[in-house]
Amino acid sequence: MQLQIVATASRPSVHALTTPQHDVAAATRWFAQWNCYRAIVDHDWMSHAAIAATIRGRLLGERRMPFRVLDLGCGDADPAIRALEGTAVVSYTGVDAAPAALVEARQRLAAASFPADLVAADAIAEVAARADRGSTTDVVLAGYLVHHFTPDLKRRFFTDCRRVLAPGGEFYFNDIHRLPGTTRDDYLAAYVDGMRGWQPMEPEAFAATCEHVLAHDFPETEEFTMRAAADAGFDVSAALLFADPAGFHRLYRFVAGGLA
Ligand SMILES: C[S@@+](CC[C@H](N)C(=O)[O-])C[C@H]1O[C@@H](n2cnc3c(N)ncnc32)[C@H](O)[C@@H]1O
């Protein structure tokens, strides 16, 4: 039986089961209080700094020609701005389903050095619609988005990201991951335990964050990610660019075949 760990500000306890569902409103509800996630990013508890710096290094080093970016689950766009500043980016489109995130993104992007555009939509439907109508981009970013989806939707999402990329395009994918041989319950117990080190955090914010993690986080293993990317048609060689010491926060770069 699959267990769900229900958190309190003090100690998580084990309760009944949860399976992933594609309920966008439920998955994005916690982001209505954007300052809670913002505090996590500001303290760098999910390795945003290293991930943004790694993406930026790759883009500065290898993508000198003007390029377009599609950022799926963009949040407040801060991670993307950090990754793109000073690069040859000529257009940025951020997609998110949470209105609070888009309000923050609009403000931050107003000061960015590149033109930007925001779309309020389900990222899964949006990337599929763009691919269906033959719209392309050069770089896709998806940061801490996909772990909310069912396994089938995760695979479909990878396929649509591949379809929307121009030849030689890059998919920078960062997300939480389960370690090999561990279950979701093992992951949740370890991750929530690690979250106790996220200090200072108000008890209410900690409880709300735990609730979101326990109800909506369905991380996969690296094996699943690599298989989904390969099945989608990406070149997956040398894909892992970053992993934190615990192995939870990971960044991959998958390349769409064809001429760069
Ligand atoms: C953990 S935040 C990540 C934000 C940013 N990409 C980052 O790396 O920090 C996840 C974001 O994905 C959005 N999101 C979740 N499910 C979504 C969906 N189905 N379609 C669009 N956005 C979604 C949430 O609203 C939230 O802004």
The ligand as an SDF file (V2000), in Angstrom:
LIG
                    3D

 27 29  0  0  0  0  0  0  0  0999 V2000
    7.9250   25.0410   -8.2630 C   0  0  0  0  0  0  0  0  0  0  0  0
    7.3740   26.3340   -9.3170 S   0  0  0  0  0  0  0  0  0  0  0  0
    8.7480   26.5130  -10.4230 C   0  0  0  0  0  0  0  0  0  0  0  0
    8.9040   27.9080  -10.9490 C   0  0  0  0  0  0  0  0  0  0  0  0
   10.2010   28.1210  -11.7220 C   0  0  0  0  0  0  0  0  0  0  0  0
   10.1650   27.3970  -12.9880 N   0  0  0  0  0  0  0  0  0  0  0  0
   11.3870   27.6690  -10.9010 C   0  0  0  0  0  0  0  0  0  0  0  0
   12.2170   26.9300  -11.4290 O   0  0  0  0  0  0  0  0  0  0  0  0
   11.5020   28.1000   -9.7650 O   0  0  0  0  0  0  0  0  0  0  0  0
    6.2180   25.4650  -10.3630 C   0  0  0  0  0  0  0  0  0  0  0  0
    5.4500   26.4120  -11.2370 C   0  0  0  0  0  0  0  0  0  0  0  0
    4.7310   25.6290  -12.1630 O   0  0  0  0  0  0  0  0  0  0  0  0
    3.4030   26.1200  -12.2200 C   0  0  0  0  0  0  0  0  0  0  0  0
    2.5500   25.0070  -12.6630 N   0  0  0  0  0  0  0  0  0  0  0  0
    2.2540   23.8540  -12.0240 C   0  0  0  0  0  0  0  0  0  0  0  0
    1.4970   23.0660  -12.8110 N   0  0  0  0  0  0  0  0  0  0  0  0
    1.3160   23.7410  -13.9750 C   0  0  0  0  0  0  0  0  0  0  0  0
    0.6650   23.4460  -15.1780 C   0  0  0  0  0  0  0  0  0  0  0  0
    0.0210   22.3000  -15.3800 N   0  0  0  0  0  0  0  0  0  0  0  0
    0.6960   24.3670  -16.1690 N   0  0  0  0  0  0  0  0  0  0  0  0
    1.3490   25.5530  -16.0040 C   0  0  0  0  0  0  0  0  0  0  0  0
    1.9850   25.8830  -14.8740 N   0  0  0  0  0  0  0  0  0  0  0  0
    1.9810   24.9850  -13.8760 C   0  0  0  0  0  0  0  0  0  0  0  0
    3.1080   26.6550  -10.8450 C   0  0  0  0  0  0  0  0  0  0  0  0
    2.0820   27.6190  -10.8870 O   0  0  0  0  0  0  0  0  0  0  0  0
    4.4530   27.2580  -10.4730 C   0  0  0  0  0  0  0  0  0  0  0  0
    4.5660   28.5930  -10.8490 O   0  0  0  0  0  0  0  0  0  0  0  0
  1  2  1  0
  2  3  1  0
  2 10  1  0
  3  4  1  0
  4  5  1  0
  5  6  1  0
  5  7  1  0
  7  8  2  0
  7  9  1  0
 10 11  1  0
 11 12  1  0
 11 26  1  0
 12 13  1  0
 13 14  1  0
 13 24  1  0
 14 15  1  0
 14 23  1  0
 15 16  2  0
 16 17  1  0
 17 18  1  0
 17 23  2  0
 18 19  1  0
 18 20  2  0
 20 21  1  0
 21 22  2  0
 22 23  1  0
 24 25  1  0
 24 26  1  0
 26 27  1  0
M  CHG  2   2   1   9  -1
M  END
$$$$
